[in-house]
């Protein structure tokens, strides 16, 4: 896969990403599999991974200010 920003090679890696849910809740998903650019640090979430992220975010208690969740493949 090639980066859509700079054209460099994308590699599979895992990272921690924050997501804002609702007005003030932030969810950090740890060990999230992404395709990351080796040059410009652009990243892409593949569709099956994004579907799981959507499910995780839908189950979050939006009254919490911060929640940390480990991604389970």
C-alpha positions as CSV (number, residue, x, y, z in Angstrom):
1,X,0.0,0.0,0.0
2,X,1.2,3.5,-0.8
3,X,0.7,6.7,1.2
4,X,-1.9,9.0,-0.3
5,X,-0.1,12.0,1.0
6,X,3.6,11.5,0.0
7,X,3.5,8.2,-2.0
8,X,5.9,6.3,0.4
9,X,5.4,2.7,1.6
10,X,2.8,2.0,4.3
11,X,3.7,-0.6,6.9
12,X,1.5,-2.4,9.5
13,X,2.1,-1.2,13.0
14,X,0.2,-0.7,16.3
15,X,-0.3,2.6,18.0
16,X,-2.4,4.4,20.6
17,X,-5.0,6.8,19.3
18,X,-7.3,9.2,21.0
19,X,-11.0,9.7,19.9
20,X,-13.4,12.4,21.1
21,X,-16.8,11.0,21.9
22,X,-19.7,13.4,22.7
23,X,-19.0,16.8,24.1
24,X,-16.1,16.1,26.4
25,X,-15.3,12.4,26.6
26,X,-12.0,11.2,25.2
27,X,-11.3,7.5,24.5
28,X,-7.7,6.3,24.0
29,X,-7.6,3.0,22.2
30,X,-4.2,1.3,22.8
31,X,-2.4,-1.1,20.5
32,X,-4.6,-0.2,17.5
33,X,-3.5,-1.8,14.3
34,X,-2.9,0.8,11.6
35,X,-1.1,1.2,8.3
36,X,1.5,3.9,8.9
37,X,3.6,5.8,6.4
38,X,7.4,5.3,6.7
39,X,8.0,8.9,5.7
40,X,5.3,11.4,6.7
41,X,3.6,9.5,9.6
42,X,0.2,9.5,7.9
43,X,-1.9,6.5,9.0
44,X,-4.9,4.6,7.7
45,X,-7.4,2.4,9.6
46,X,-8.6,-0.4,7.4
47,X,-12.3,-0.9,7.2
48,X,-12.6,-4.0,9.5
49,X,-10.5,-2.2,12.2
50,X,-12.7,0.9,11.9
51,X,-15.8,-1.2,12.3
52,X,-14.5,-2.5,15.6
53,X,-13.4,1.0,16.6
54,X,-17.0,2.2,15.9
55,X,-18.4,-0.6,18.2
56,X,-15.9,0.3,20.9
57,X,-16.8,4.0,20.8
58,X,-20.5,3.2,20.7
59,X,-20.2,1.3,24.0
60,X,-18.3,4.1,25.9
61,X,-19.9,5.9,28.8
62,X,-19.9,9.5,27.5
63,X,-20.2,10.9,31.0
64,X,-16.6,9.9,31.7
65,X,-13.9,12.5,30.9
66,X,-11.3,9.9,29.9
67,X,-11.3,6.2,29.2
68,X,-8.5,3.9,28.1
69,X,-9.4,0.8,26.1
70,X,-7.1,-2.0,24.8
71,X,-8.0,-3.0,21.2
72,X,-8.6,-6.7,21.0
73,X,-8.3,-8.2,17.5
